[in-house]
Amino acid sequence: MIAFTISSRAAIRSALSLTTVRAAGKPVRNYVRMDADVIRTAPHLFAVAHGREAIGAERCCYCGAPASDPHEIPDSFTAIDQLAAPGSGHRCSGCALAMTATAGQSPDGKPWMWSWVITRANADRRALCVMLGGDRVAAGRNALRAACLAPPEPPYVILLCEAGRTHTMFRAPVNRGGALASLTHDGRTLHYRPDELRARIRLCEMVSRTYGSKTARDRLPISPGRWDVDRIELLEEWHAVRDELLTVAAACLFEAPPKEEPCPNN
């Protein structure tokens, strides 16, 4: 049985190959092997970065890559409608790595709380989720911001995880170059231009510095009597874009300015 659909198109044919496995007294079974030179999914790239292959006679329930690892979707998993093959009962080597301590375990035992910058050669693990610790988050934010603004050579995947509640790597697109880059923030995908993200990060910094908010996404009240015209214009600009995914991503990547000491003459 071959659960992974093979298209007749040359591009797909070049990405997949069939390996016939014969065992004494057992029927012939065709395994699908994902070509490491043609990266199709984020978990596939994650597996390649760890020196693993995407191979199997079944489809991964999460991303659809060839799989052989039996797996039961946790009852707590709610995004069933976003799975590639929810009834397959298997997961690929990349998703298995992302969901187990093999890829690095967080303090509460949930490996999916980490953020990642993934290339063929490396899977760089970073922290954005506050449960991973303040020092780790500060270092992780700087590294992830640098990767988002100056992406690595394709193919690559950028996965930002602040909530860290479930496996979301299977939703992340594989970047293949071009003017637009892509990242995934807590399961939502953003296609962006690095210059636009840089400008939005700058806006987050200005809002945080001007209004003293703890985070750039704090709900700031509008009170024209307290601020001058420039501040009102900044606030209006902020409220116009605050809920956009570009702003959400920028808000988790910007470095909050240090607290200013109150003036002794005030």
N, C-alpha and C positions, 0 to 999 in steps of 0.2 A: 504494500500500500504506500502510495506517495501522497502525503497530505499537503506538500508544498507545491503550489501551482506553477507549472513550467510554461512560460510564454514562448511562442515561436519567434518572437522578435530577437534579432541578433544581440542586442544589448543585454537582454535578460539571459539568453543562452550562454553568453560569454561569462556571466556572473555565477552561473550554477553548473555543476557537473554531477553526473550520476556515477556512483561507485557500487558495483554489484558484489554483494557479500554472499558467499556460499558456505554453508555449514553442513556437515554430514548428517543426513537424515532430516534436514530442515529445509523448508522452502526458500527459494531465492528471495532476498530482500534488497530493495534498492534504497540506498541512502543518498540524501541530497547534501552536497558540500558547497558552502558559500565560498566563492573565490575571494581570497584575501586582498586581491588587487582591486576589487570592485566593492566598496563599502556601501551597504544598503541601509543599515539601521545604526542608531547610536550604540545599542548593546553589542552589535557586531564589531564596531570600532573599539569598544571597551574590551572585548575579548581579544582582539588583535593586539592591543596595547599590553595585554597581560600574557601574550604568547599562546593564546588559545585559538581554537578553530570553531566555526559555526558549522556543525555537521549533525545529521540525523535524518531519520525517516519521517519525523513528525514536524509540525509547525509549533513554534513558540507561541504560547497563548497570549503573551504580551506584545511582542513586536513582529511575529510572523516569520522569523528566521528559522532555518533548519534546527531541529532540537531532538534530543534523545533523553533528557533528564525528566523523569516523571515529576509532576508538580501539581499540587492542589491550590487553587487560588484562595487566599485567606478570606474568611467570612467578613473581616473588617474592610476589605477592598470594595470600594463603591463605584469605581469608574469602569464597570463592566462593558458599557457601551463603547468604550474607547479601545478595547482590546482587539488585536488582529485576529485571534482565533480562540475565543473564550472557552470553547468546549474541547480543546485539544488535549488537555491534561498533561502538557509538557512545557518546559521552558528551555531556552537556549543557554549556552555557556556564558554569554555576556550578561543576561538578566540574572542568572544564578550568582555570578560574581557580584553584581550590584546589590543583591538582596541578602548576601551572607557576609560573615565577618572576614572572608577572604580578602575583600576590598578595603578593609579597615573598619573597625567597630567603634561606634560612639559610646559615650559613658553609659547610656541607658540601654545599650545593646541593639540599637537601630542603625545599621550601616547606611541606610538611605538618607540620613540627615546631612551627609556631606555634599558639598558642591564640587564640581569637576570641570577641568579643562582637559579634553581627551584628544590625543592625536594618535597616529599609528605607533609612534615610538614610546608614548608615555601617557599615563592617566594621572594627572596632577590633582591630588585630593586637597580641598580647601574647606574652611569653615565659614558659614554665614549664619547658621542657626544658633541662637543665643545659648541653647542648652549645651553647646560644645565648649563654652567658656569665652570670656571677654578677650583675652590675649590672642587666642586662636582666631576669633572673629576679626580682630583688627588686622592681623597679618593676612588672613584669607581675603578680606575686603580689598586690600591693596593689590594683591596678586590677581584677583579676579577682575578688578577694574582695568588693570594693565592689559589683560588678555582680551577683554571686551573692546577696548579702544584701539588696540593693535593686535588683531587676531593672528594666530599662528598659521603656518602653511596648511592648506586644505589637503585631505579632509580633516575636519575637526568638529568637536561638539563642545558647547559651553552650557553647563547645567548649573543654575543658581537655585539653591535650596535654603529657604529661610524657615519654613514651617516644619519640614522633615517628617511628615506623617505617613508617607507611603512611597512606593517605588514609582518614579516618574521618568526614569531615563528612557523608557521605550517611546515616550512622546516627543523626545528631542530630535530635531532635524539634524542631518549631517550637512555641514557647510562644505561647499565645493568651490568656493571662490566667487568673485564678482563684487560689484559695488555694495550690495546688501549683505550684511552678516545676520546670523540668527542666534538667539539664545533661548533657553527655556527657564522660566522662573516659576517654581512650584507648579509645574505641569502646564503652564500657559506659554505659548511660543510667541516670541517677538522677532520680527524682521526689521532691521534698523540699519541706518548709516552711522558709522562710528562718530562722525562729526556731530550728528544730531544727539547722540547719547552723551557726548562730551558737553554739549550746550545744556542739556537737561540736568546733568550732574552739577554744572556750575549754578544753575537756578536753585537746585536743592541746597547748595552751600550758602547762597545768598539769603534764602528764606530762613535757614537755620541760624545764620549769623545775625540777621536783622531782628528776628522775633524771639530768639532764644529758645526755640523749640527743641525738645530732646531728640526728636527724629524729624526728618523732612516731611513725613506724612501725617504729622499731628494736625488735627482739625483746628485751624486758626480762626478766631472770630473776626468779623469785620466791624471795626469801630473807628470810623473816619475821624472822630474828634480827637483821637489819641495820636495819630500819625500824620506826617506831612504828605504832600501830594505824591512824592516819589515812592514812599512806602505803600501808599494806597495802590498805585499802579503795579508795584511788585506783587502785592497781595492779589490783585485782580488777575494778573498773569498766572500766578500760582493756582488759584482756584479754577481757572479755565482748563488746566492740564493735569491737575493733581491725581485724578483717577485713571489717567491713561497708563497702559502697561509700560510705555517708555519711561514714565515718571516713577512707577513702582520699581522698575529695575534700577533706575538711577538712584533712587532713595536708599537702596540697600548697598550701593557701591560708593556713595560719597563719603568723604571723611569729615565728620563733624568738627567744627572749629573748637579750640580749647575754650573753656569757660573764662570769661573776663572777670577780673577782680573788680568789685565796686570801687568807684572813685572815693577816696577818703574825704573829699570836700563836699560830697553830696549828703 
